[in-house]
Amino acid sequence: MDDERLLVLVEDDQDFARTLRRSFERRGWRVLLADSHAVLAGLLADHRPTHAVVDLKLDAESGLVCVQTLHAHDAAMVIVVLTGFASIATAVEAIKLGATNYLAKPSNTDDIEAAFARSGGDISAPLAPRPTSIKTLEWEHIHEVLKDSDFNISETARRLGMHRRTLARKLAKRQVG
């Protein structure tokens, strides 16, 4: 079995997963689909993917568990985390757990393949021209607490001391993708 360009796509949105799969297959990739950590673990028992795309927020679980499992399976695997809930806190955790890149949705096959190619990092990346705003700091803090509470909105609201609806509105207002 030629696993030179074998991609595992961990995504719980079936329509998006099928679309990405077809796009990658047209470019010569072999693609495996998983919609949860359990399905991913089963695939890894029989396959050795070279690349992975992992959605950060799977149905009831964090995609970070999948990143950790993929990296433990093969430390050389190129892993890109794809999310509609981008934050510095989750990006840092994803990289610590073995991801090589982190993309905010909406992203397409071109963006993902470019992220695969940029897995080494870029020392010439520009620094932010100004300090982080209060709104951005609040957004980052909300996402850090959200990650720490396994993406449970009610628990996150309780930990932040705000009403659940207020938190839901804030998340909907700034949602990426």
Beta strands, then each sheet from edge to edge (+ up, - down):
strand 1: 6-10
strand 2: 30-34
strand 3: 51-55
strand 4: 57-58
strand 5: 61-62
strand 6: 78-83
strand 7: 101-104
sheet 1: 2+ 1+ 3+ 6+ 7+
sheet 2: 4+ 5-
end
